[in-house]
Amino acid sequence: MIDETELRHLRRCVELAAEALEEGDEPFGSVLVAADGTVLGEDHNRVASGDHTRHPEFELARWAAANMTPEERAAATVYTSGEHCPMCAAAHAWVGLGRIVYVSSSEQLSAWLAELGVPAPPVRTLPIHEIAPGVVVEGPVPALAEQVHDLHRRFHSSR
């Protein structure tokens, strides 16, 4: 069950996704939170540079590997506007991060992109549990999903 504190983190993810959009990037945002509730890091998509590995979940996983103990990583939660792609799910699992909570699912995103006529990405969209079966995952969160849908509509309609 998602509580008010977690909703606050998820709202911040949506704000970060909006910041990415304002910078001309795909609208994704993520927040890394320690077991005690401390926000350790946040980021948004930076793939407009041409480097399509610059996803916020991947960046936070790399930061966590360099700056947190294995125990701290396992107890942390990554909140994100969209379910991790396979690359990010693998990075999350390889560095031993804990729970993932996302606003919109990969299935939702795929449907939205199809509805907008956006070509399929070069990597198959898969649920996190198919890539990283040991990671606890919660989502989608319907209360915020329409905001994320709107960000994607805006991004792709400007193309």
N, C-alpha and C positions, 0 to 999 in steps of 0.2 A: 504494500500500500504506500502510495506517494504522499508524504506529509507536506505541510506548508513550507518548511525549510527546504525540502527538496524541490518544491515548485518554484521557490525563489531562485535556486541554482539553475533550473531549467529555463526560467524566464530570462536569466542572464545569458544562457546559451542562445536564445532567440535574439536577444539584443546584439550579441556578437555576430550572429549570422547576418543581421541587418547591417552591421558595420562592414562586414565583408562585401555585401551587396553594394553599399555606398562607395566602396573602393574599387568597384568593377569586378568583383570576384564572386564565385559561386557561394550561395548563402548557407554556410555551415559554421557553427560555433560550439566550443566545448570548454568545460571547466573541470579541473582536477581538485578534489576535496579530500583532505586527510580524515582519518577516523574521528578526530576530535572536532570536525566541522570547519577547520581552517582551510580557506581557499589557497591552494598552493600555486596554481597557475591557471591561465585561461588563454585561449587563442581562437582565431578564426581562419577560414580557408585562405590560402595564399597561392592558389594554383594559376592565377592569371599571369604570373611571371613566366609560365611555360613549364614549370616543374610540377607535374601532377602528383607528386608524392607529398606536397606541402599541405596535407590535411591536418587540422588541429589535433585530432586524436593521436595521430602518428607523432607529431611534435611533442605532445604531452607525455606520451610513452617514452620517448627518447630522454626527455627531461627527467622523468621519474627514475629511469635506469641509472642516470648519472648522479642524482641527488638524494635518493631515498634508499633506505635499507630494504631488503626483501620483505621484511615483516611490515614495514610502513606501506610499501606498495600493495601488498595483499589486503591491507585494511582500508585502502583508499577507494574512492568511488569516482568514476568519470561520468559526468553529466554531459549530454550532447543533444544538439538540435535534431540530428538524424542518426539512425542506426549505423554503426561502424561498417565501412566497406570491408571486403576480405583482407586488404593490406593492413588496415588499421586494427581489425580484430586480431590478426596474427601478431602484430606488434604488441598489442595489449596483453595477449596471452604469453608471449615470449618474455616480456619483462616482469610478468607476475602481478600485474595490477588486479585489483579486486573487481567489484561490481560495476556494471554499466547501466545507466538509466538514460533512455532516449525519448525524445518527443515524438518523432515520426519514424516509421519503419522503412526498411529498404523496399518492401512490397508496396507501401504507400508511395514512396518516391518513384518507383518504376511506373506505377499507374499514372502519377501526375505527369511524368515526362512523356509517356506515351500519349496522354491526352493533349499535350502541347506540341506533339509531333517531333520531339527531340530524339535523334538517333540513339540507339542503345550504346552504352559505354563499352570500351574495349575489354573490360573485365566483368565477368558474370556477377550479378548482384545475388548475394547469398545471405541468409540470416546468420547472425553472430554465432549461434550455437552449432552451426555446421562447420565453422572454421575453428572455433575455440569452445569445445563442448564443456569445459570445466568452469567457464566464467558465468557468474550469476548475472542475468540480464532482466531488466524490467522496462517495459514500454510496449506499445506506444502510449502517449499521454494525450487523450482526445481533447482535453481542455486547451491545449496549445497547438495542436496539429494544424488547425486551419491557418494560424499565423505563419507557420513554416511553409505551408502550401502556397500562401500568398507571396512570400519571398521568392519562391521558385518561379511562380507565374511572372513576377516582375522581372526576375533575372532573364528568363528565356524570352519574354516578349520584347526585351530590349536588344535582342540579338538579331 
